Amino acid sequence: MIKVKELTKRFGQVKAVDKINFEVSKGEVVGFLGVNGAGKTTTMRMLNSYLTPTSGSIMINGFCTHKDSLKARMSIGYMPENTPLPQDLRVDEYLRFRSLLKKVKYRNIKKEITTAIDTCLLGDVKHRVIGTISKGYQQRVALSDALLNNPPILILDEPTVGLDPNQIKHIRKVIQEIGKDRTVLLSTHIMQEVESICSRIMIMHQGKLLICDTLQKLKQNMGKNSRLYISSKCDGKSMKAIMENIEGVNTVYFHNKGELQNFTLEINEFSENLQEEIFKCFVENKSILLELKKQQSSLEDIFVKVTNQENGEKTEIQESLN
């Protein structure tokens, strides 16, 4: 449904987007991540035909944005991060106005507006002036606008900003349901959001697309950077020094919590041999080992490693995916 090939955008001497390639199919919800200035917003604006690419091609629902821009745009429901809503219109008036702009068939307008209002929980404010409702409600008005005319592709930029926890939970559920039979590209800084609703993840950095894979595969490729959590009763400082000398252990962090001494170990790779060595250390030092468990790398860990800019070198996970 979305196919991007060698997409590039320059602003003078600055290359905001640098030859990126990706595809998003029907039935996918793909998380689009990156630090501020990574090129995400520029990419989304090109997908929506708001910006013209310097080079490369974009296919939206089978239409080329260069040759069939209008048809491509009619296939997209776009929710920008800061939607410029008219503050003097009522919610239902605004959605009617947007329906007319999107050329919704006249006989379907009332049904489309009702569906969008119900989906985004706007029933309590549908007759209120937009300027008088909260930011959270305004955010939902913007999302309901994107849903009008049942577009096959949705591009959402920070859709849950300003919402309370209950609203966030509902909107995430809405996006999941929508994603079952449509194409959804979701840009957000909330890692938990991506982990809970996205089937695939893309990470941009400095205009380049570094990662495009499932979260499961990304976490599998973090095997060389695993962590172990240990809870024990022991002499914390001496045990820390002992475990630092175990082969395969890179770093040991010690956290004293009352009577318990807790450790976090950064290791090369988890194995039975390493586990046995750790048990052996505690037995030989007559210490009590209460808990030992492997901590799986979170999406936040992966994001930090991928976007690490030190010395301009590729991180370990980037190398493992090449």
C-alpha positions, -999 to +999 in steps of 0.1 A: +000+000+000+030+023+007+061+018-013+091+041-011+122+037-032+154+057-029+135+087-014+157+118-009+149+153+002+174+182+003+170+217+017+199+235+002+230+217+013+212+198+040+201+163+032+170+158+054+161+124+039+188+102+024+178+074-001+154+055+021+135+024+010+106+007+027+071-008+022+041-010+044+014-035+035-023-037+041-031-050+076+002-036+091+006-010+119+042+002+115+059+023+142+081+052+128+107+063+153+136+087+154+151+115+175+140+151+167+154+161+134+159+125+121+137+131+090+104+115+101+082+145+096+098+154+063+092+118+051+056+119+062+051+152+044+064+137+012+041+107+016+012+131+018+024+152-012+029+182+010+066+182+000+081+172-034+110+147-031+144+158-045+147+123-060+132+088-056+096+076-058+066+071-036+036+048-044+005+052-024-023+026-029-009+020-063-007+056-073+026+075-079+026+107-059+044+125-088+021+114-116-012+109-097-008+132-067-046+138-062-055+101-063-027+093-039-038+120-015-074+108-016-061+074-003-046+088+028-060+099+062-033+121+077-031+134+113-002+158+117+014+164+151-001+199+155-033+200+136-044+236+128-080+232+139-104+262+134-111+275+169-145+291+160-162+261+145-182+234+164-168+199+162-196+185+140-195+216+118-157+211+113-161+174+104-189+183+079-166+209+063-138+184+061-162+158+046-171+182+018-134+189+012-127+152+010-156+147-015-175+123+007-208+115-011-235+138+002-258+109+013-229+094+033-217+125+052-240+121+082-230+085+086-193+092+082-194+120+108-214+098+133-189+069+129-159+091+134-174+108+164-183+075+180-149+059+172-130+088+188-154+093+218-165+128+209-202+124+216-201+147+247-185+176+228-198+172+192-218+204+194-192+225+213-169+251+197-134+236+192-117+265+209-135+257+241-126+220+244-094+206+259-062+197+240-071+160+245-104+164+228-089+185+200-064+157+194-093+133+190-111+157+166-079+156+145-080+118+145-117+117+136-109+140+107-083+115+094-108+087+096-134+104+074-142+088+041-126+055+053-092+060+037-072+027+031-040+043+045-036+062+077-005+083+086-006+094+122+019+117+139+018+116+177-019+106+179-020+102+217-003+134+227-024+153+253-047+124+261-053+110+296-045+073+303-080+061+296-082+080+263-048+067+253-059+031+260-090+036+238-072+053+209-046+025+209-074+000+206-089+020+178-056+020+159-052-017+164-087-024+150-082+000+121-048-017+113-065-051+107-077-041+073-058-009+065-023+004+063-012+025+093+021+044+097+024+056+133+050+082+144+055+085+181+080+090+209+062+067+233+080+034+231+053+015+251+028+026+224+049+011+196+055-021+215+018-026+223+003-019+188+029-021+161+037-052+140+069-037+126+093-009+136+113+016+115+140+038+130+154+069+112+185+087+122+202+116+104+180+112+074+188+075+070+165+045+076+186+023+099+161-003+111+130-018+095+120-051+112+097-067+138+103-060+175+109-097+181+137-099+156+152-068+169+153-081+204+168-114+192+196-095+175+203-078+209+216-111+222+251-098+224+240-071+248+219-091+273+214-083+309+211-104+340+193-093+372+204-109+405+189-105+439+209-118+469+221-116+504+259-111+504+287-087+507+277-065+478+310-048+471+332-080+472+307-100+452+306-072+425+344-074+422+342-112+419+316-113+392+334-086+372+362-112+367+338-139+352+344-144+316+316-131+295+306-104+320+312-069+307+299-047+335+284-052+370+261-026+386+254-029+423+222-017+439+218-019+477+182-023+487+178-028+525+189-063+534+191-073+498+220-067+474+208-065+438+230-066+407+226-059+370+251-076+348+257-066+312+269-098+294+281-108+260+256-137+257+235-158+281+246-194+285+243-223+310+281-221+316+278-185+326+249-193+348+269-221+365+298-197+371+276-172+388+260-199+410+295-211+419+306-177+430+278-174+454+283-209+468+320-205+473+315-172+491+287-187+513+262-161+500+225-166+493+213-162+457+176-154+458+169-146+421+187-147+388+168-138+356+176-126+321+163-091+313+152-088+277+163-056+259+134-031+257+126-011+226+140+019+244+174+001+248+173-008+211+165+028+201+193+043+222+218+019+207+207+024+171+207+062+174+240+064+193+261+090+174+294+085+192+323+087+167+298+083+138+303+045+141+277+018+135+263+003+167+265-034+174+228-040+165+232-022+132+262-045+124+242-076+133+214-066+110+236-060+080 
